[in-house]
Amino acid sequence: MKKNLILLAGIAVMLAACEKDMSNELAVNNDKKAITFTCQGDFTMTTESMTRAAMEADGKAMTDLWVLDYVDGQLVQQVHQTSTDEDFGTPTLNLDYGSHHVYFVASRGTAPTLSTEEHTIAWGTTSDTFYKDYSVAVTAGTSSAHNVTLERVATKLTITINDAIVDGTAYVEITPQTWYYGLDYLTGEPTAAQTATPRTINIPSTKAGVTGMTLNIFGLSSATEWTTDVTVTTRNQSDAVIGTANIEDAPFKANRVTNYAGNLFVNAGGFALALSSEWSDDYVGSW
């Protein structure tokens, strides 16, 4: 009888130990932390109707936010928010304990395509875009609220037509020889280069005779300056050319506006270059 009691006691201890080990393993496997990320940067966060958040840059709202969580180089989860989401710009992720790289991309470009295999996002039409590779080590003591400062990875070309818009002008084509339409979200480098692809901007008939008209196109860029040729062409409803200008070696880089101004319909000096300080430091040149 005594031996049986000792045996039963031993079994009970073993079962308790196994249960404890299983509980510990379960706890380790389920250790997660809910973290809310608030995106900030060279844009403002507003609240519409006291319910839905909005991210605005230069007075225009971002339309999409991607959040991609990587552990040891592997994608473990992703979130895509749009401007109609109530928590737009403040996503909450349940992160496993450990080290993470969380990649943030905010943009108002159109027709975006995400490829997690190529770790890229490409747009049909590029516009203002912001990016951040955010590193975070998650433990039980990690704060549940993090502010993430995104940095602009867009460049902008501004064309100012000094002379009067000719009556009958239907549209303007701005054609860079090279222009980037995508972003590698692991590196922040531009991708999806297109060659000699026109960006078309319609001109209303009410603009006939107007001087100093300004036209803009956005692209993706790294922080390293690069150059490309640009052709500016105006056409009428029959697609006939009624004005053109060629710009050689126009310089671009992230977070900088490249301004060209000049006559398009009358050849009186061509286009002159000034790189705007609207986003970052001045740079002035000519061609």
SVG drawing of the C-alpha trace seen along z (x, -y; Angstrom):
<svg xmlns="http://www.w3.org/2000/svg" viewBox="-19 -86 43 88">
<polyline fill="none" stroke="black" stroke-width="0.4" points="0.0,0.0 2.8,-2.4 4.5,-1.6 1.3,-2.3 1.0,-5.7 4.6,-6.6 4.0,-5.5 0.8,-7.6 2.6,-10.6 5.4,-10.3 2.9,-10.1 1.1,-13.2 4.4,-15.1 5.3,-14.0 1.9,-15.0 2.2,-18.4 5.6,-18.9 4.4,-18.0 1.4,-20.3 3.8,-23.1 6.1,-22.5 3.2,-22.5 1.9,-25.7 5.3,-27.4 5.6,-26.3 2.1,-27.5 2.9,-30.9 6.1,-31.3 4.3,-30.4 1.5,-32.9 3.6,-35.8 2.5,-38.8 2.2,-42.5 -0.5,-44.7 1.2,-47.9 -0.4,-50.9 1.8,-52.9 1.0,-56.5 2.4,-57.7 3.9,-61.2 6.3,-63.1 6.1,-65.9 2.3,-65.7 -0.4,-66.4 -2.8,-64.1 -6.4,-65.4 -9.7,-64.0 -12.7,-64.1 -16.1,-64.4 -14.3,-63.4 -14.2,-59.8 -11.9,-59.1 -8.3,-60.1 -6.6,-61.6 -2.9,-62.1 -2.3,-65.2 0.8,-66.5 0.8,-69.9 -3.0,-70.0 -3.7,-66.8 -4.7,-63.6 -2.8,-60.3 -5.0,-57.5 -3.2,-54.3 -1.0,-53.0 0.9,-49.7 2.4,-48.1 4.6,-45.0 6.0,-43.1 9.2,-41.1 11.0,-38.8 14.4,-37.3 13.9,-38.5 10.5,-36.8 7.1,-38.5 4.9,-37.5 1.9,-39.8 0.8,-42.8 -1.9,-45.6 -3.2,-47.7 -5.3,-50.7 -7.2,-53.2 -8.3,-56.7 -11.9,-55.4 -10.6,-53.3 -11.4,-54.9 -7.9,-54.1 -6.1,-55.3 -2.6,-56.2 -2.8,-54.6 -2.6,-50.8 -2.5,-48.3 -0.4,-45.1 -0.1,-42.1 3.7,-41.5 5.4,-38.3 8.1,-38.8 11.4,-39.4 13.0,-41.7 11.0,-43.1 11.5,-45.3 8.1,-47.0 8.0,-48.8 5.6,-51.7 4.6,-53.2 2.0,-56.0 1.0,-57.4 -1.7,-59.0 -0.6,-57.4 -3.2,-55.7 -3.6,-52.0 -1.1,-50.6 0.2,-47.0 1.9,-45.2 4.3,-42.4 5.6,-40.7 7.7,-38.3 9.6,-41.3 9.0,-43.4 7.8,-46.3 4.8,-48.6 4.3,-50.1 1.7,-52.7 -0.1,-53.4 0.4,-57.1 2.9,-58.2 2.2,-60.9 3.5,-62.1 4.9,-59.0 6.4,-58.5 8.4,-55.5 10.0,-54.2 11.9,-51.0 11.1,-50.9 13.0,-48.5 11.4,-47.4 12.3,-44.8 9.1,-43.5 9.1,-42.3 6.5,-42.3 7.8,-45.8 7.6,-47.3 5.4,-50.4 2.0,-49.7 2.2,-53.1 4.9,-54.1 5.3,-57.2 6.8,-56.5 8.3,-59.3 8.0,-58.6 10.2,-60.3 9.3,-61.5 10.6,-59.3 8.9,-61.3 10.4,-63.8 8.3,-66.4 8.8,-68.1 7.1,-71.5 6.7,-73.0 5.7,-76.7 4.6,-77.9 5.5,-81.6 3.8,-82.5 0.1,-82.5 -1.7,-79.2 -2.6,-79.1 -6.3,-78.8 -7.1,-75.3 -4.6,-73.7 -6.1,-70.3 -3.4,-68.8 0.3,-68.9 2.6,-65.8 5.5,-65.8 7.8,-63.0 10.9,-62.1 13.3,-59.8 13.5,-57.8 10.9,-57.9 10.4,-55.6 6.9,-54.3 7.7,-51.9 9.4,-51.5 11.3,-48.6 9.9,-48.8 12.8,-46.8 15.4,-49.3 13.5,-52.5 15.0,-52.6 13.0,-53.5 12.0,-50.7 9.8,-50.1 11.6,-52.5 9.7,-53.5 11.3,-55.0 9.8,-57.9 6.3,-57.4 4.2,-60.6 2.4,-62.0 -0.7,-63.7 -2.4,-66.8 -5.6,-68.1 -5.9,-71.8 -9.4,-73.3 -10.4,-75.7 -11.0,-78.3 -7.2,-78.5 -6.6,-80.0 -4.6,-83.2 -3.5,-82.4 0.2,-83.0 2.3,-81.4 0.3,-78.1 2.0,-75.5 1.9,-71.7 3.3,-69.0 4.2,-65.3 5.5,-63.1 8.0,-60.3 9.9,-58.0 13.5,-58.7 16.4,-57.9 18.3,-60.6 21.0,-60.4 20.6,-63.0 20.1,-61.6 19.4,-63.2 17.2,-62.6 16.1,-64.4 12.5,-65.7 10.3,-66.7 7.3,-69.0 4.8,-69.0 1.4,-70.7 -1.1,-69.3 -4.5,-70.3 -7.7,-68.1 -6.3,-66.6 -3.1,-65.6 -1.1,-68.0 2.0,-69.5 1.5,-73.3 4.4,-73.8 7.4,-71.9 10.5,-72.3 13.4,-69.9 15.2,-69.9 18.5,-68.1 19.9,-66.5 17.1,-67.7 18.2,-66.7 16.0,-64.9 16.2,-63.5 13.9,-62.6 12.1,-65.3 13.0,-68.0 11.0,-69.9 12.7,-70.5 11.2,-73.7 11.5,-74.5 10.0,-77.7 10.0,-79.2 8.2,-79.9 6.5,-76.9 4.6,-78.4 7.1,-81.2 10.9,-80.4 12.2,-83.3 14.9,-81.9 13.6,-78.4 13.2,-76.9 15.3,-77.8 15.9,-75.6 15.5,-76.3 15.3,-73.5 12.7,-74.5 13.3,-74.8 9.7,-73.9 10.7,-70.5 14.4,-70.7 17.6,-72.8 17.9,-75.1 19.8,-74.3 19.9,-76.6 21.1,-75.8 20.5,-76.6 20.7,-74.9"/>
</svg>
